[in-house]
Amino acid sequence: MLEAIILSVIAASTPLLLAAAGELVVERSGVLNLGVEGMMIMGAACGFAGAYVSGSTLVGAFCGALAGVALSSIFALLTQGLAVNQVATGLALTILGVGLSGLIGAGFVGDRIDPVPQLNLPFLTGIPGIGRIVFGQDAFVYVSIALVIGIWLFLYRTRAGLVLRAVGDNQTSAHALGYPVLRIRVLAIFFGGACAGLAGAFLPLAYTPFFIPGMTAGRGWIALALVVFASWRPGRLVAGAYLFGAVTILQLHAQALGLGIPSQLMSSLPYLATVIVLVLISRARSTAGSAAPASLGMVFVPDR
Amino acid sequence: MQLVLERRAERSTIAAIASPLIAIALTLITMSVLFAILGKNPIAALGVYFIEPLTDAYSLEEIAVKATPLVLIGVGLSFCYIANVWNIGAEGQFLAGAVTGSWLAVHTNGMGVGHWVLPAMLLLGALGGALYALIPAICKVRFGASEILTSLMLVYVADLGMDYLVRGPWRDPHGLNFPTTAEFDPVATVPTLIDGSRLHAGAIVALLVVMLATVVLGRTIMGFEIRLIGAAPKAARFSGFNADKLVLLTFAISGALAGLAGIIEVAGPVGHLQPGISPGYGFTAIIVAFLGRLNPVGILIAGLFLALTFIGGESAQISMKIPLDLTKVFQGILLFFVLACDSLIVFRIRILNPFWKPVHANA
């Protein structure tokens, strides 16, 4: 029972972690891309389409990530190329993504695929208790953990990561030092798009073996909140994502137990928890000073 | 060769007027390509989308019916966006208003009450929407929580809350178990303007709101404060304007108008509370606000135009089997082009030639 719950918590947390990890890098470069939900749902539709047509979940995951990058390139063109307001552009990206995914996914509603295979090591996976949890996950789970470690190493242990943080914290100084602010941000936006697309692809490829329009159900927005929750630090992101995954799964189990609480109230718990967590984090921050990248969301037009 | 942006000395008036028109033209071109990809004749499809609804009386009325909530919500959102406050949860405030207004209709159903019911419902709807919008606003001014994320999260909560009510305590006992309240009494419904049509008095309310908003934004101190805090937050702070107060105020105004739109929709064309009363009005209204250049009259025109896409999309689905989702794609693309073209009002695009250096120094 406990093992089953932990397994389902990991499955519920993985898409949040993937999408939030990408957005964390984007925001660290000083860009606020609110289009995560749109890129995720496009990743879900294209990921499923790719896997269904090719018969390979790997191709599907690749298609999902590619769809995320394609959408994010529109965002990059507008916000970096044309200096358009990032909040409004991100919203437009979500509206477009929801519509396009419906259009692409319409032909695949009702189809099923074989879900991503799970790791099965001869001896290790069989260890009672922790075997399935540590050695029996699908590739997405391992990729998400590796991604967070990679991002941490990149941000804090490489020169390129330092430059990216500098661009996000003070765009004018970074520009004056000769760093290509816009180019760095565009690359970060592409990376965020790929992560969001991959996170979306996880849903029809591993979570449920079929595609439903709107299946992301606000996960992209929760991922955005997670970045704030994590104070823009990769390590805390893991804790946050698993906490939210746990809330989602526990409310499902509570619904199944039938405690007499309206199911709608339970279903709204992840969203309410997001609001409450944002309030608590922001309140704590107001005394300790903001952790947000100082140039977050600001338009940058290089002077020459 | 490189494209660079250069800030114009002053905002270009020509670009300000031309920008929405260029955006619409570019969107139509993109749509033609999309139609062609879907294997439909672009000219015929555009005709069904944008011309046909304008040719018969029924569709014209339907456009006004659909434009009513879009304009009401869009005008409210423009207050927020002018002040650089980001309320993106209008869909939730729309539902909250629909629920609080319906509360009275459900509880007075069949009791033969007087004509005070409808005005009271509209008032309750606006109040409900405003209070619901104040949650993210208070979270922002009191705790510094991002209003973008909190207002959006509350959309899901409102949706589930309404779902609970119509499936649980408010369900019509004679409704064959359908998740809906009983039909509202005639005194609790918004009267139609023409007998036998769906065009209702809510359209008049929307027009009044547009006029009122024009006056408030253009001719009052409050409107000036809202515009100044958005355009020059530092100057506004030095003049002693209270930024927190303006966040609460703009959220309350947009929430009230979204709530009013919600109860008008329920008590008007729908006639009862049920899930799915909104095809995303709260989100489409964001596009309406920007397409209308955050100007009440512009929003009225933009609301009518986007209502046209809803009607056109429905008839294109029926007559040409074009998927309904294409309307959302259209709306998203339109918002992109509107935002991109708006950039040309403030900036000018220059093509840099690396072999030719400008003589004047750009200070």
Chai-1 contact restraints between the chains, C-beta under 6 A:
chainA,res_idxA,chainB,res_idxB,connection_type,confidence,min_distance_angstrom,max_distance_angstrom,comment,restraint_id
A,L78,B,A340,contact,1.0,0.0,6.0,A-B,restraint_1
A,L82,B,A340,contact,1.0,0.0,6.0,A-B,restraint_2
A,L82,B,S343,contact,1.0,0.0,6.0,A-B,restraint_3
A,A83,B,L5,contact,1.0,0.0,6.0,A-B,restraint_4
A,A83,B,S343,contact,1.0,0.0,6.0,A-B,restraint_5
A,V84,B,L339,contact,1.0,0.0,6.0,A-B,restraint_6
A,V84,B,S343,contact,1.0,0.0,6.0,A-B,restraint_7
A,V87,B,W86,contact,1.0,0.0,6.0,A-B,restraint_8
A,A88,B,L339,contact,1.0,0.0,6.0,A-B,restraint_9
A,T89,B,L339,contact,1.0,0.0,6.0,A-B,restraint_10
A,L91,B,I286,contact,1.0,0.0,6.0,A-B,restraint_11
A,A92,B,G332,contact,1.0,0.0,6.0,A-B,restraint_12
A,A92,B,L335,contact,1.0,0.0,6.0,A-B,restraint_13
A,A92,B,F336,contact,1.0,0.0,6.0,A-B,restraint_14
A,I95,B,Q331,contact,1.0,0.0,6.0,A-B,restraint_15
A,I95,B,G332,contact,1.0,0.0,6.0,A-B,restraint_16
A,L96,B,G332,contact,1.0,0.0,6.0,A-B,restraint_17
A,G99,B,D325,contact,1.0,0.0,6.0,A-B,restraint_18
A,G99,B,K328,contact,1.0,0.0,6.0,A-B,restraint_19
A,G99,B,V329,contact,1.0,0.0,6.0,A-B,restraint_20
A,G99,B,G332,contact,1.0,0.0,6.0,A-B,restraint_21
A,L100,B,V329,contact,1.0,0.0,6.0,A-B,restraint_22
A,G102,B,D325,contact,1.0,0.0,6.0,A-B,restraint_23
A,L103,B,P323,contact,1.0,0.0,6.0,A-B,restraint_24
A,L103,B,D325,contact,1.0,0.0,6.0,A-B,restraint_25
A,A106,B,P323,contact,1.0,0.0,6.0,A-B,restraint_26
A,G218,B,Y156,contact,1.0,0.0,6.0,A-B,restraint_27
A,W221,B,L152,contact,1.0,0.0,6.0,A-B,restraint_28
A,L224,B,L149,contact,1.0,0.0,6.0,A-B,restraint_29
A,A225,B,L149,contact,1.0,0.0,6.0,A-B,restraint_30
A,P262,B,Y164,contact,1.0,0.0,6.0,A-B,restraint_31
A,Q264,B,L160,contact,1.0,0.0,6.0,A-B,restraint_32
A,Q264,B,D163,contact,1.0,0.0,6.0,A-B,restraint_33
A,Q264,B,Y164,contact,1.0,0.0,6.0,A-B,restraint_34
A,S267,B,L160,contact,1.0,0.0,6.0,A-B,restraint_35
A,S268,B,V157,contact,1.0,0.0,6.0,A-B,restraint_36
A,S268,B,L160,contact,1.0,0.0,6.0,A-B,restraint_37
A,Y271,B,M153,contact,1.0,0.0,6.0,A-B,restraint_38
A,Y271,B,Y156,contact,1.0,0.0,6.0,A-B,restraint_39
A,Y271,B,V157,contact,1.0,0.0,6.0,A-B,restraint_40
A,T274,B,M153,contact,1.0,0.0,6.0,A-B,restraint_41
A,V275,B,T150,contact,1.0,0.0,6.0,A-B,restraint_42
A,V275,B,M153,contact,1.0,0.0,6.0,A-B,restraint_43
A,L278,B,A145,contact,1.0,0.0,6.0,A-B,restraint_44
A,L278,B,L149,contact,1.0,0.0,6.0,A-B,restraint_45
A,L278,B,T150,contact,1.0,0.0,6.0,A-B,restraint_46
A,V279,B,C139,contact,1.0,0.0,6.0,A-B,restraint_47
A,V279,B,F143,contact,1.0,0.0,6.0,A-B,restraint_48
A,V279,B,A145,contact,1.0,0.0,6.0,A-B,restraint_49
A,S282,B,F143,contact,1.0,0.0,6.0,A-B,restraint_50
A,S282,B,G144,contact,1.0,0.0,6.0,A-B,restraint_51
A,S282,B,A145,contact,1.0,0.0,6.0,A-B,restraint_52
A,R283,B,F143,contact,1.0,0.0,6.0,A-B,restraint_53
A,S286,B,G144,contact,1.0,0.0,6.0,A-B,restraint_54
A,V301,B,L5,contact,1.0,0.0,6.0,A-B,restraint_55
